């Protein structure tokens, strides 16, 4: 299924606990993102112990991390499309011709 960022945010948002205050939604999002990023790290930590990185497991954990990002956008009343666009604009200014190690070390933007 193909969807836009806003469609994803709307679909993810319907699973936010409606009994929480916006402060609690924000805090839940922060805890969610931290714990899910830890799960992504664990996949690669286990790789160092001989485990394979299972793509489906990685996709699942990245999805959970993205859900947390959408929850934080919801709590802070931020359009996630704006986040994506802002980030790309910043990267285009920083690296107008693609990645450049010199521009990475000596950032102007």
N, C-alpha and C positions, 0 to 999 in steps of 0.2 A: 504494500500500500504506500503510495506516494502522498506526502502532505507538506504543507508549508510550515514554517516555524510557528506562525500564529495558530494554525490548526492543531499542531502538536501541543502548544501551550494550553489551548482551550480543552483538549482531550485530557491532558495531564491534570489540569486544574480541577476537573470534576471529582478527582479523588483526594483533594485536600480536605482535611477534617474541618467541617463547617462549625464545629463547636469551639474551635480555638480562636483566641484573639489574634489580631494581626501581629502582635509582638510574639506570641507563641508560634504562629505560622513561620515568622522569620527565623526564630530560634530553631524550630524543627528543620527548616531548610538548611540552616548552617550545620546542624548535627548530621543531617542526611548526607550532605555533600562531603563532609569530613569522613564519615564512616564508609561511604561508597568509594571514595578515593583510596581509602585504606584497603578496600577489597580489590581494587585494581592493582594496587601495589603488591598485594598478597599473591596475585596470579603470577607476577614476575619474580617475586621472592621464591615461590615454589619452583619456578623454572630453574633457578640456581641450585635446587636440590634434585634436579633431574626430571621434573614434571614437564609435560608439554603444555604450551599455551593453547587452550581450547578456544577457538574464535567465538563460538556461541556463548561461552561463559563470559568472555571479555565484552561482547556486545551487550549481554544482560547487565553487567555491572556498569558499563558506560551509559546504558539507558537509565539505570537507577540514578546515576550521577546527574544526567541531564534532567531528570524529573526534579531533583533537588534544586537545580538552577532555575527551572520554571517556577517552582514554589517560591523561591526567593524573589523572582521577578513579580510574581503575584502579590506577595506581601509588601513589596516596595512600590507597587503600581508602576512597574517599568515594562514597556512593550519589549518582549525579547527580540523582535525584529530590529529594534533600535540598537540593542546590544551588539548583534551580529554586524549591522551596518557600521556602527562606530568603530568596532574592532578592525574591520577591513579598511576603513578610511585611515585609521592610525597606521596600519601595516603598509598601505600604499604610500603614505607620506614617508615612513621610515625606510622602506625598501622599494623605491619607485621602479627599479629594474629587476626585482627579485631579490632574494637574500644576498647580502654582501657582508662578509665577516668584519670588514673595516667599519661599516655603518652600524653594525651590531655593537662593536666595542666603543665607538665614539658616537653615541646617539645624540641627535639634534632634537628629535621628536619623541 
